[in-house]
Amino acid sequence: MERHQVAVYVGALLAGAAVGRLAPGAGPGLEHAINPVLAALLYVTFLQVPAAELGRSLRAGRFLGAALVVNFVVVPLVVAAMFVFLPADQAVRLGVLLVLLTPCVDYVIVFSGLAGGDSRRLLAATPLLLVAQILLLPGFLWLFLGSELAEIVEVGPFAEAFVVLIVIPLALAWLTQAWAARRRTGQRVSDAVGTLMVPLMAATLLTVVASQVPKLGDGLATVARVVPFYVLFLVVMAFAGLAVARLFRLDVAEGRAIVFSGATRNSLVVLPLALALPDALAIAAVVVVTQTLVEVVGMVLYVRAVPRLLPAR
């Protein structure tokens, strides 16, 4: 399933869109299934983020510096340049900001490895990237939206989604890692749960799209208008990541990993926050999921293109 994950995800998105269009009455029922499926998926996702590697990541000075700069300096600047050209719809803008301002911490490691990137370094950096984006995202949103943020985001549901769907799965995942490090049974459980990543991702995409499509109304054309921005982001970040890798004088494998880190985004982790928005802003969740569709296709191209941008010496 991992070898064919792109096809699986695209199939799930198309199936969800078909269900949403052909059986819109199923939307409310499917919406109740989103949180359990998403919580399970995030637990499995966070299980791949090794808490024990946090200390080692802090010792990889140049690589870690490059990862932080590309994700929390370069990416916000690229997003700022695109922001003024985005559709004026508040929900669309918020969805784009949520997904583009948060770096990926899961399948980026797989795709980077396929392109000859240093997956070990990237894996070690993921805990710090995850913590940093959680801490910095509110500030970034305020910088982009200012006083509008208080008007469109209700703190209560937002905070509840953050605790229930991010903090709790993250804590459980790191407790599972501690169990796996001490007991063989824990290791077996951890390995077994890790195999569920692709089917849970597919189930989440199908459920979210099928439940949100009936809410779109005439908004589908608006969602389609953000696709070129996601494509442009992937193109720009390929060269921006390359520039950062050269600035920090990284070797080829580390440089490839930085390019992937800057380009891939954390749609799964911010999806609960988009789903916690009021119904009037429901389109934000579809905007986030749309980025996933563009990205998984883009990653297939990246696996071929990045080794040419950064050829082996």
C-alpha positions as CSV (number, residue, x, y, z in Angstrom):
1,M,0.0,0.0,0.0
2,E,2.9,2.4,0.7
3,R,4.2,1.8,-2.9
4,H,0.8,2.8,-4.3
5,Q,-0.2,5.4,-1.7
6,V,-0.6,8.2,-4.1
7,A,-3.1,6.2,-6.1
8,V,-4.9,5.1,-2.9
9,Y,-5.2,8.8,-1.7
10,V,-6.5,10.1,-5.0
11,G,-9.0,7.2,-5.2
12,A,-10.2,8.0,-1.7
13,L,-10.6,11.7,-2.6
14,L,-12.6,10.9,-5.7
15,A,-14.7,8.4,-3.9
16,G,-15.5,10.9,-1.2
17,A,-16.4,13.6,-3.8
18,A,-18.7,11.1,-5.5
19,V,-20.4,10.1,-2.2
20,G,-20.8,13.8,-1.2
21,R,-22.4,14.6,-4.6
22,L,-24.6,11.5,-5.0
23,A,-25.7,11.0,-1.4
24,P,-25.5,14.5,0.3
25,G,-27.9,13.2,3.0
26,A,-25.1,11.0,4.3
27,G,-23.0,14.1,5.1
28,P,-24.2,14.7,8.7
29,G,-23.6,11.1,9.7
30,L,-20.2,11.0,8.1
31,E,-19.3,14.2,9.9
32,H,-19.7,12.4,13.3
33,A,-17.1,9.8,12.1
34,I,-14.5,12.4,11.2
35,N,-13.1,13.0,14.7
36,P,-12.6,9.3,15.6
37,V,-11.0,8.5,12.3
38,L,-8.8,11.6,12.4
39,A,-7.8,11.0,16.0
40,A,-6.7,7.4,15.1
41,L,-4.8,8.7,12.1
42,L,-3.0,11.4,14.0
43,Y,-2.0,8.9,16.7
44,V,-0.4,6.7,14.0
45,T,1.2,9.8,12.5
46,F,2.7,11.0,15.7
47,L,3.9,7.4,16.4
48,Q,6.3,8.0,13.5
49,V,7.7,11.2,15.2
50,P,10.3,9.8,17.7
51,A,10.4,11.8,20.9
52,A,13.7,10.1,21.8
53,E,15.3,11.8,18.7
54,L,14.6,15.3,20.0
55,G,18.0,15.5,21.8
56,R,19.9,14.2,18.8
57,S,18.1,16.7,16.5
58,L,19.4,19.6,18.7
59,R,23.0,18.4,18.1
60,A,22.7,18.5,14.3
61,G,23.3,22.2,14.2
62,R,23.6,23.1,10.5
63,F,20.9,20.7,9.3
64,L,18.5,21.8,12.1
65,G,19.2,25.5,11.4
66,A,18.4,24.9,7.7
67,A,15.2,23.1,8.5
68,L,14.0,25.9,10.8
69,V,15.0,28.6,8.4
70,V,13.3,27.0,5.4
71,N,10.1,26.3,7.3
72,F,9.7,29.3,9.6
73,V,11.4,32.1,7.7
74,V,11.4,31.3,3.9
75,V,7.9,29.6,3.8
76,P,6.1,32.5,5.6
77,L,7.8,35.0,3.2
78,V,6.6,32.9,0.2
79,V,3.1,32.7,1.6
80,A,3.1,36.4,2.3
81,A,4.0,37.1,-1.4
82,M,1.0,34.9,-2.5
83,F,-1.4,36.0,0.1
84,V,-2.5,39.2,-1.6
85,F,-3.5,37.3,-4.7
86,L,-5.6,34.7,-2.9
87,P,-9.4,34.7,-3.3
88,A,-11.0,37.3,-0.9
89,D,-13.1,34.6,0.9
90,Q,-12.0,34.5,4.6
91,A,-12.5,30.8,4.9
92,V,-10.3,30.1,1.8
93,R,-7.5,32.4,3.0
94,L,-7.6,30.8,6.5
95,G,-7.5,27.3,5.1
96,V,-4.5,28.2,2.9
97,L,-2.6,29.8,5.8
98,L,-3.3,26.8,8.1
99,V,-1.9,24.3,5.7
100,L,1.0,26.2,4.1
101,L,2.5,27.6,7.4
102,T,2.9,24.1,9.0
103,P,5.7,21.7,7.9
104,C,5.0,18.0,7.4
105,V,6.3,15.5,9.9
106,D,5.2,12.2,8.5
107,Y,5.3,11.1,4.9
108,V,7.9,13.7,4.0
109,I,10.4,11.2,5.4
110,V,9.3,8.5,3.0
111,F,9.4,10.7,-0.1
112,S,12.7,12.3,0.9
113,G,14.2,8.8,1.3
114,L,12.9,7.8,-2.2
115,A,14.8,10.8,-3.6
116,G,18.0,10.0,-1.8
117,G,17.5,12.5,1.0
118,D,18.9,12.1,4.5
119,S,15.8,10.6,6.1
120,R,17.7,9.9,9.4
121,R,18.4,13.6,9.9
122,L,14.9,14.6,8.9
123,L,13.4,12.0,11.2
124,A,15.5,13.3,14.1
125,A,14.3,16.9,13.4
126,T,10.6,16.1,13.2
127,P,9.8,16.4,17.0
128,L,11.3,19.9,17.0
129,L,9.5,20.9,13.8
130,L,6.2,19.7,15.3
131,V,6.6,21.6,18.6
132,A,7.8,24.7,16.7
133,Q,4.8,24.8,14.4
134,I,2.3,24.3,17.2
135,L,3.8,27.2,19.1
136,L,4.3,29.5,16.1
137,L,1.1,29.0,14.1
138,P,-1.1,31.3,16.3
139,G,1.4,34.1,15.9
140,F,1.6,33.6,12.1
141,L,-2.2,33.6,11.7
142,W,-2.3,36.9,13.7
143,L,0.4,38.4,11.5
144,F,-1.6,37.6,8.4
145,L,-5.1,38.2,9.5
146,G,-4.8,40.7,12.4
147,S,-8.0,41.7,14.0
148,E,-9.9,39.5,11.5
149,L,-8.6,36.4,13.3
150,A,-10.7,37.1,16.4
151,E,-13.8,37.6,14.3
152,I,-13.6,34.4,12.3
153,V,-12.1,32.0,14.9
154,E,-14.0,30.9,18.0
155,V,-11.4,30.1,20.6
156,G,-13.4,27.4,22.5
157,P,-14.0,24.9,19.6
158,F,-10.5,25.6,18.3
159,A,-8.9,24.9,21.7
160,E,-11.0,21.7,22.2
161,A,-10.0,20.4,18.8
162,F,-6.3,21.1,19.5
163,V,-6.4,19.2,22.8
164,V,-8.6,16.3,21.7
165,L,-7.2,15.7,18.3
166,I,-3.5,16.8,18.6
167,V,-2.4,16.9,22.2
168,I,-4.0,13.6,23.4
169,P,-3.0,11.6,20.3
170,L,0.6,13.0,20.5
171,A,0.8,12.1,24.2
172,L,-0.5,8.6,23.6
173,A,1.9,8.1,20.7
174,W,4.9,9.1,22.8
175,L,3.7,6.9,25.6
176,T,3.5,4.0,23.1
177,Q,7.1,4.8,22.0
178,A,8.3,4.6,25.6
179,W,6.5,1.2,26.0
180,A,8.0,-0.1,22.8
181,A,11.5,0.9,24.0
182,R,11.1,-1.2,27.2
183,R,8.9,-4.1,26.2
184,R,8.8,-6.4,23.2
185,T,5.0,-6.5,23.3
186,G,5.1,-2.7,23.0
187,Q,7.3,-2.9,20.0
188,R,5.0,-5.4,18.3
189,V,2.0,-3.2,19.0
190,S,3.9,-0.1,17.7
191,D,4.9,-2.0,14.5
192,A,1.4,-3.3,13.9
193,V,-0.2,0.1,14.4
194,G,2.3,1.7,12.0
195,T,1.0,-0.4,9.2
196,L,-2.4,1.3,9.4
197,M,-1.1,4.7,8.2
198,V,-2.1,4.4,4.5
199,P,-5.6,2.9,5.1
200,L,-6.4,5.4,7.9
201,M,-5.2,8.3,5.7
202,A,-7.5,7.0,2.9
203,A,-10.5,6.6,5.3
204,T,-9.9,10.1,6.6
205,L,-9.8,11.7,3.2
206,L,-12.9,9.9,2.0
207,T,-14.8,10.8,5.2
208,V,-13.8,14.4,5.2
209,V,-14.5,15.1,1.6
210,A,-17.8,13.2,1.5
211,S,-19.1,15.1,4.6
212,Q,-17.9,18.5,3.4
213,V,-18.8,18.5,-0.3
214,P,-22.6,18.9,0.4
215,K,-21.7,22.1,2.3
216,L,-19.8,23.6,-0.6
217,G,-22.8,24.8,-2.7
218,D,-21.3,27.0,-5.3
219,G,-17.9,27.1,-3.5
220,L,-16.3,24.4,-5.6
221,A,-15.1,26.9,-8.1
222,T,-13.6,29.0,-5.3
223,V,-11.7,25.9,-4.0
224,A,-10.4,25.2,-7.5
225,R,-8.9,28.7,-7.6
226,V,-6.4,27.8,-4.9
227,V,-4.9,24.9,-6.8
228,P,-2.6,27.1,-8.9
229,F,-1.2,28.6,-5.6
230,Y,-0.4,25.2,-4.2
231,V,1.3,24.2,-7.5
232,L,3.3,27.5,-7.5
233,F,4.3,26.9,-3.8
234,L,5.8,23.5,-4.8
235,V,7.7,25.0,-7.7
236,V,9.0,28.0,-5.7
237,M,10.0,25.9,-2.6
238,A,12.0,23.5,-4.7
239,F,14.5,26.3,-5.6
240,A,14.1,28.1,-2.2
241,G,15.0,24.8,-0.4
242,L,18.0,24.4,-2.7
243,A,19.2,27.9,-1.9
244,V,18.9,27.3,1.9
245,A,20.8,24.0,1.5
246,R,23.6,25.8,-0.2
247,L,23.6,28.6,2.3
248,F,24.1,26.2,5.1
249,R,26.7,24.2,3.1
250,L,24.8,20.9,3.5
251,D,25.9,17.7,1.7
252,V,23.7,16.3,-1.1
253,A,21.6,14.0,1.0
254,E,20.9,16.6,3.7
255,G,20.1,19.2,1.0
256,R,17.6,17.0,-0.6
257,A,15.9,16.4,2.7
258,I,15.7,20.2,3.3
259,V,14.1,20.7,-0.1
260,F,11.4,18.1,0.8
261,S,10.9,19.6,4.3
262,G,10.3,23.0,2.9
263,A,7.8,21.8,0.2
264,T,5.7,19.3,2.1
265,R,2.9,20.6,4.5
266,N,1.1,19.3,7.5
267,S,-2.4,19.1,6.3
268,L,-3.4,16.3,8.6
269,V,-2.4,18.0,11.8
270,V,-4.2,21.3,10.9
271,L,-7.3,19.6,9.6
272,P,-8.9,19.3,13.0
273,L,-8.5,23.1,13.5
274,A,-10.1,23.7,10.1
275,L,-13.0,21.4,11.0
276,A,-13.5,23.2,14.3
277,L,-14.4,26.4,12.4
278,P,-18.0,27.6,12.3
279,D,-20.2,26.1,9.5
280,A,-20.0,29.4,7.6
281,L,-16.3,28.6,7.2
282,A,-16.6,24.9,6.3
283,I,-14.9,25.4,3.0
284,A,-11.6,25.9,4.9
285,A,-11.4,22.1,5.6
286,V,-11.9,21.3,1.8
287,V,-9.2,23.9,1.0
288,V,-6.8,22.0,3.4
289,V,-7.7,18.6,1.9
290,T,-7.2,20.0,-1.6
291,Q,-3.6,20.8,-0.7
292,T,-3.1,17.2,0.1
293,L,-4.3,16.1,-3.3
294,V,-1.9,18.6,-5.1
295,E,1.0,17.7,-2.8
296,V,0.8,13.9,-3.2
297,V,1.0,14.3,-6.9
298,G,3.7,16.9,-6.6
299,M,5.8,14.5,-4.4
300,V,5.8,12.0,-7.2
301,L,7.4,14.6,-9.4
302,Y,9.7,15.8,-6.6
303,V,11.1,12.3,-6.3
304,R,12.3,12.5,-9.9
305,A,13.2,16.3,-10.0
306,V,15.1,16.8,-6.7
307,P,18.0,14.4,-7.5
308,R,18.4,16.5,-10.7
309,L,18.4,19.7,-8.8
310,L,20.9,18.3,-6.3
311,P,22.9,15.6,-8.2
312,A,25.2,13.3,-6.4
313,R,28.8,14.5,-6.6
